[in-house]
Amino acid sequence: MKNNISSSVSHPVHYQRFGMECIDAMVKLFGKEEVRSFCKLNAFKYRWRAGDKGDEKEDIDKAKWYEKYMEEKL
């Protein structure tokens, strides 16, 4: 998925195991609809608390990543 978001947001190394990213494993295990709900709620969470734990821009970028993943992959 191409975007202008940094790799620390879009593809963090700590989310990768066994040759795939966690979210892709979630789709295989739980299905697209469950992961769509997860993405929607995670995007909401990142926007809700943007800046509270650190970098506000990074939080907004994470919310955008989840929204874009829903649109393009699910």
Secondary structure, DSSP 4 states (H G I P E B T S, - for coil): ---SS-HHHHS-GGGEETTEEHHHHHHHHH-HHHHHHHHHHHHHHHHHTTTTSS-HHHHHHHHHHHHHHHHHH-
